[in-house]
């Protein structure tokens, strides 16, 4: 801002709470802070700097001007500070490095017929939220256990509108859904199941275990031994979960979050455990940047403000290793958000102190893992840079794609694309292609079809992004790679380069040559083989890429052949559609077992007798 009178603006600062915003010469927000008294706090920056940390001195030297917003209270200032830090992500604030939304399990108990699913969007909508969880994989495992115990519906039917409109699906027949679609389950019974699910996710397993044990005994008395065994397995799964989650024995322990932090250089590693009903219901770790020169009290305060800014679940108690700066104001802010008293404090002794110490060990472990991963990444990046020098590339190939073709005597041709990002497999980016343009064995034509389709998809997605029809993050074939590696020699490479040139794609490509024992030997360019020492890290990387491309191609080919075998064996039988085929394979596990089954045994799978007779007759005629 031109003509900013620093001395005059400092003199005019009010003796009120508020937020101050520091700007650089190009108007970028470089720091946001809150103050109980703006006049006192802001003046401290521009007075004597002998007590300032190097980072504060660097920040002040870059301040061109500042502005401020007056609030009615320090708590309001804290809320505004949180929102502005999220908006601007200033350079000199301590920031959560990963600001993504972590997954929760949502139970729509606010609906007549509740649903359960994973979400990253937290809303004040009356639903129940459980978490956050470490990632989508953890949520999937929890939901699988919940499904196994409670058999909730996983279909897309809308209740009560779709009740009685369709026949029960496969899940009903294999007893993994209590099938409200049949109309035999009342709304009260339906809701009771979901109340039990909420109780289970909340960590209250005692009542559920007691009910399951009663059910198991009843099933045994009725000689329903299969059902009794299923319940026994469910009880065992819950008890294993209990042992993993158990942390404290006190039934009086309130719901709490426990936070510990370890700093290394400019990084702060923050570990948080979510304890509900005396058990760990979840945990998460974060990395914050900008920690150098900051006290642990400041870092703890900044973490609390950024983490709980958008949190849907606020416990009654938050334990920290050291007292957070502004601990009282943060407690007032969270109390207002929750509508109940929230205590934020650092325990000095007793059981709670021991819990904090345990969480601290996990923070130290997260720090060690990060540093180890960073060192490994630096080594891998060095290998990728060395690969670029070996191949004479202008740019380091951080995004590499490798291709292989698989078939047996020319049948079921498939192509595989694997991706290595920064020297490591990026499996979510793998793609497989069924060869469609010809029949028979021709690896060169197959490779050209794969590359044509891969590059064409990328061009189409780029056009959709430019037209506003596709979000760039959802693109499946972008970006194009920095390097393509083709499994095969000079002939395979020539075919690949021909297609790459025809598609006007500027992508360097090399072949991966194998020896007589089908092991990686060298790379090949248009000018011949490039010799690489077999003891070098570059050679090991090329070997790993080639092996992964081959494994992926063979796996896709095997899966395709298996599907074709199943299709040829069962799809020609009258009365056997996709659902009955799934029921049969789920029950018998293989086509051979179906072939050898009697009519009565086939009926036990859940299909009707007429279809069972058709199946038996079909295979008897083929014998």
N, C-alpha and C positions, 0 to 999 in steps of 0.2 A: 504494500500500500504506500503510495507516494505521500510525502509530507506528514508522516506519522511522527507526532511529538511524543517521544517516549517519556520524557520527564513530566510533561503535562498530563499524559494519560495515567501515569502512576499516581500523580497527585489527586486525580479525579476518581480513583478506584473507591467504590463504596465499602462501608463496613458492614457488609451483608453476606449471607451465604450465596454460593453460586458456582458456576463452571467457567474456567478460563480456557481459551483456545489460542495456541501459539501457531503463527504462520511464518513460512519462509518467504524469501523475496519473490518467488513465483506463485505465491498464494496457496501453496500446499500446506495442509494442516500437518504439523510435525509433532504436536503434543497436546493432549487434553487432560486437564486435571480439575479436581473439585476443591472447594475451600469452605471452611466454616465462616471465615472472614476474608473476603477476596483481597482487601487492601493489604493485609498482613502477608498472605501467602504469595501473591504475585510479586510484591516488592522484594521478597527474599531472593528471587532469581536474579534480580538486577542490582543487588547490593554487592558486598564483598563476596568473592567466589572462593575464598581460601578453604571453606568447609564443604564446597561442592565436590561431588564425585566427577571424574573425568567425563562421564557420559552427560551429566547435567551441564558441565561447562561447554561441551560440544553442542548440546541443544541450544543453550542460550546464545552462543556465537552465531547460530543460524536463524535466530528469531529476527524477522523484519518488523513484525507488528503483532499485536495480540488483540483479542476481543473477549468479551465476557457476557455471561447471561446470569442475571440475578434470579434466585429462587426463594421460595418462602421458608425453606428449611434445608438443613444439611442432608436430610434423607432424600428430598427432591433433587438436590444437587447430585447425589450419588446415582440416582436413576438416570438423570440426564447425561452424566458422565459415561455411564455404561453404554447408552444408546449412541452417543457421539463417537466413542471408541470403536464400536461395531461398524458405524457408518464410514469413518475415515481411516481406520487402522493406522494411526500415526506412527511414524518411524521411531520416535523416542519413548513410546509407551511400551510396557511389557505386554506382549500379545500371545494369546493362544495360537500356536503355529497352525493347528488344524481346527478350523472353525466349522467343520461339517456337522450336520445333525446326526446324532447317533441313534441306532434303532431302539424302538420300544415295542412291546406287545400291547395292542389295543383291544379291549373288550367293550363292545358297544352296548353296555348294560342299560344305556338310556333308550334303547330301542325295544319294541315289544318282543322281537325275536333277535337276541343279540348275535353278533358275529365276532370272530377273533382273527386277528391278522397282524403282521408286522407293519410298522409305520415309522417314518422319520419326522412327521409333522405332528406337533403337539398343540392341541386346541382345548379351549375351555368349553367343551361341548357336553359335559355330563358323562362321557365315557370313562372307563377305568384304564389307566396307563401303568405298565409295569416295565421297569428298567431304569436307566439305559443299560443295554447289553454291549458286550465287547465288539460285536459285529453281526452281520446277517447270518453267518454260519452258526453262531451261538443261539440266535433266535430260532433258527430252523431246528436245531436239536431240542430246544425246549418245547417248541410246538409239536414236534414228533412225539415227545413223551406225553404231552397233554392229550394228543389225539389217541395215543395207545390206551390211556387210562379212561378218558371220558367219551371217546368215540363221537366227537362233535361233527356236524356236517361240514364238508369241505367243498361242496358243489357251489354253483352260481345261482341256484334257485333262490327266489325271494319269498320269504315267509311273512304273513300267511297266504299271500296271493297265489303261490304256486302249489299249495297243498292239494294233493289228489289229482293234479293235472298230468303227472307223468308216473310211469312205473319206477320203482326203486332202482337205483343204479347198482353197479358192481359192489360198491363199498357196503351196501346193505347185505348183499348175499355172502360176502366174506366176513361179515360181522365187525366192520370197522366204522360203522355209522349207525346211530340209533334211529335214523330215517324218519324225521318229522314229516317228510313229504307224503308218507302213507296216511296221515290223518289220525294215526293211533296214539300220537303223543300230544298231550294237552299243552297249552301255553304255559301253565304253571310248572309242569314237569320239565319243559324245555328250559325255562328260566332257572329252575332249580339246578340244572346241570351247569349253567354258566355262572351261577353264584358259587358253586363248588370250584369251578375253574379259577375264579377270582381269588377264592380262599387259598387254593393251592399255589397260585402264582405269588400271592402275598406271603408265602412261607408257612401258612398254618396247615401242617400236614398231619397233626395228631388225630383230629376227628376223621379225616379221610382214611387214614390207615386203619382206624378202629372199624369204620364202615366196611372197608375192603376185607378185613379179616373176618367179619361177620358173614359177608357174602361168600367168601371162600369156604367157610365151614358149612354154610347152607348148601352150596353147590356140591360139596363132598357128601353131605347127608343124602342129597337127591341123586347121588351117583353120577353127577354131571362132571366127570373128572377132567375133561378137556377144559371146561370153563374154570374149574378150580385151579388148574395149572396156569391158565392165563392170568388169573387174579394173583396167584402166587408170584408170577414174574413181575406184575405191576407193583406189588408191594416191595419186592426186592429192588426195583428201579428207583422207587421213591426213597427207600432207605439209603441207597448208594448216593443219591442226590443230597440227602440230609447230611451224610458224613462229609461230603465235599463242601457243603455250605456251612456246617456248624462252626461257630467261632466263639460264642459266649454261652454260658449256662443259665444266666439270670433271666427268669421269666419277667422281671420288673424292668428289664432294659427297654428303653423307648426306641422307636425307629430313629436311626441316625445315619449320617454320612461321616466318614472318617477320612481325613486328608493329611498327606505327608508329602514333603517336597525335598528334592535333592538338586543342588545346582552344580554345574560344571561350565566354567567360562561364561558365555552369554546365554546358555541354555538352562532352563529349570524344568525338571521332570516331576510332574505332579501326579500322584497316585490317589485315587478316590475309591473307597469301598462303600457300597450301599448295604447297610445292615437293617434288616426288617425282621421283627419278632426274634431277635437274637441270632439271626443267620445272615450270611452274606448272600444277598439276592442278585448281586451283580458287582462289577468292578470295572474301572476304566483308567487309562493313563493318558496323559497329555504332555506335550512339550511346549514350553513357552520360550520365546526369544526376547532378548532385551534385558536379561537378568543381571548382566555384569554391573557391579557397583551398587546394586540395590540390596537393601536389607531383606532378610527372610520375612520380616513382618510386612514389608511393602509387597513382596511377591505373593505372599499368602492372601493379602487383601485384594490384589489385582485378579488373582485366580478366582476367588470367591465371587467377585463382582461379575466377571465374564462368564463363569460357568452357570451361576444361578440367574443370570439375566433372562434366559429363555427356558429355564428348567420348568417342566410341568409338575414335577414332584419335589416338594420341599419338606424335609423331615423336621421333626420337632427339635432335634439337636444336631449340631455340626461340630465335630471335634477336629482341632488342628494341632500341629506339633508346637507351634509358637503362637502367641496372641497376634491376630491380624491387626495391622494398622486400621484404624476406624472400626474396630470390632463392634463397638456399641451401635454405631450408625448402621452397619451392615445388618446387625441383629434386628434393629427397628425396621429397616427396609424389608427384610424377609418376613418379619412378623406381619407387616401390612399386607404383603403379597399372600401369605398363607391364611390370614385371619385368625391365627393362634400364635401364642408365644413361641418364638424360635430362639433357642439358645446357641450362641456361637462362642466357643471358648477352648482354651488349651488346657487339658487336665494335667495336673502335676504329680498325681500318684494314683494307685489303685488299678482296678481292672481296665478302666478306660485308657489310662496311660499305657498299659501293656498293648491294648489294641492299636493305639497310634504307633507304637514302636514296631508292631508287626507290619503295619501298612508302610512304615518307613523302609523296612527291609525290601518290600516289593518295589518301592520307588527307586531304591538303590539298584535293584535288579534291572528295572526298566532302563535306568541310566547306563548300566554296563552293557545291556543288549544293544542300545542305540549306538554307543561308542564302538562296539564290536561290529555292528552292521555297517557303520560309517567307514570303518577301516577296510572292511571287506569290499564295500562299494568303491572305495578309492582304488583298491587293487584291481577290481574288475574294470573300472573305467580306464585304468592304465593299460590293461590288456586290449580293450577295444581301441584305444588310441594307437597301440602298437600294431593292431590289425590294419588300421587305416594307413600307417606308414608302410607296412608290408605290401599292401595292395596299391599304393600310390594314390590314395583317395584324397581329394581336397578337403573333405569334411569328415569328422569322426562319425562312424555309423552307429549312432545310439539306438536306432530302430532298424532291426534286421529281420527280413522274412526269408524263410527257407522252404523249398518245395520238393515234393517227392510224388511219384506215381506208383500205384499198386494195382495188380491184377493177377489172375491165374489163367494162363493160356488165353489171354485176351478178353476174358469175361469179367463182368462187374468192375470196369475201370473206375478208379477213384483217384482224386488228387488231394494232397494234403498241404496246407499252409500253416507253418508254425512261426511264432513271433518271439524274438529275443529283444527285450527293451533294457538298455543299459547293461547288457551282458547277461541278463537273467530271463528265463522263460516267462512270457506274459500269456498264460493259458486262456484268459478270457478273450484274447484277440485271435486265437486259433480259428481257422476256417477249413471246411472240407467241401469237396466238389464231386458230384457224380458226373462222369463224362457222358455227354448227351449227343454229341455231333457225329459219332461214328461207333461201329462195333468192331471188335478185333483188337489185336495187340499193335499199338503204335504209340510208344512213349513220347515221341516228338510232337505228334499232333495233340496228344492228351495234355502235354505241358503247355502248348500254345493255347488250347482252349481254357485251361485254368487261368493263365495269365491274362488272357483277353477278358474273361469274366471278372477277375479280381480288379483290374484297372478300370474297366467299364463301370463297375459298381462305384468305384471311388469318384469317377467323373460325375456320375448321376447324383451322388450324395452332395458333391460340391455345388452342383446346380441347384439342388433343393435348399441348401443352406443359404445360398445367395438370394434365392427367391423367398426366403423366410418360411419355407415349408418344413424344415428340419432343424432341430436343435443340434448344434455341432457336437455336443457331448454325447448324443445318441447315435452318431455315425458309426457304422460297423466296419467300414473299409477305408476310413481316413485316420491318420495321414497315410500318404504313400511312403514306402520305406526309404531309408538312406542307402540300403544295400539289399540286393537279392542274391541268395545262394541257391543254386540248382543242383539237386542230387544227380550226378552223372558227369560224363566227360565232355569233350569238345562238341560232339554232335548235339547233346542236350542243351549246351550253352548256346550254340548257334541258333537252334530253334527258338530258345527263349529270347535272345537278343533281337531276332527277326520280329517277334510279336511286340516286344517293348518298343522298338523303333516304329512299327506300324501304328501303335497307339500314341505316338508322340510323347512318350513318358521318358523323362531324363533320369533314369535309375541305373546305376552301375550294377552289373551282374557277373558272377563268377560261378564256375562249376565246382562241385565237391567230388573228387575222384577217389575211388576205393581200390584197394589192392586185390589180389587173387583170393584172399581170405575174407573179403567183404568188410575190410576195415579201412578207415580214412587214411589216405596216403598223401594227398596234396590238394591244392586248389588249382584251377585251370582258368586262364583268361583267353581272349581271342589270339594272343601271341604265344600261347603254350602254357606249360605247367609252371607254377610258382612253388618252388621248394620251400618247405617250412620245417624247421627242426622239430622232431617228434617229442622232444623233451620241453619244448617251449610252452608257455601259457597260451599263446595264440593257437597253437596246434590243438591243445586240449579244448579250447573254446569251440573251434571248428568241428572237432569230433563230437562234442556234446550237441551241437546244433544239428549235425548230420544224423546222429543217432535218434534225436527227438523227432526229426522230420520223418524218418523211416518208421519209427514206432507209431506215430500218429497215422500215417498212411495205412499201415498194416491193420491197425485197430479199426479204422473206418471201413476198410475193405471187409474185415471179418464180421463186423456188425451188419453190413449190407447183405452179405451172403446169408447170415443167420436169419435176417428178416425175409429174404427171398425163400429160404427153405421152409420157414413157418407158413408163408403165404401159400406155397405150392401144396403143402400137406393138408391144411385145414380149410382153406377158403373155397374149395370145391364141394364142400359137404352141405347138403340142403339143411337150412335152419341154423347154420353156424355163422353168425356175424361177428363184428368186432367185440361186442360185450361178452358173448358166450365164449369166444375164443380166449378172451382175457380171464374169464372165470375158470375155464378148463386148465389153462397154463398156470394160473395161480394155485390151483388145487393139486394138479399132477406134476408140476414143475418142468415137464418135458413132453415133447410130441411122442417119443417112444413109449412113455408111460401111458399116454392116452390110447395109443395103438393096442396095447396089451390089456386094457381095462375091460371089465365086463359091463353089461348094460346097467346092472345095479350099482356098480362102482362109479360109473359115469354120472348117474342120477345124484349121487352123494355130493357132487361138485356144485349142485344147485340148478342144473339144467333140467328140462322136462324129459319124460321118458321117451316121447316120440323122437326128439332130437338125439337122445342117447342111442336109440335103435338105429337111426340114420348113420351115426358115427361108427358104431360097431359093424354095420353092414358094409360101409364104405371101405374100412380097413380089411375086413374079411375077404372082400372081393379082390383086393389088391394083393392078398397074401399068396 
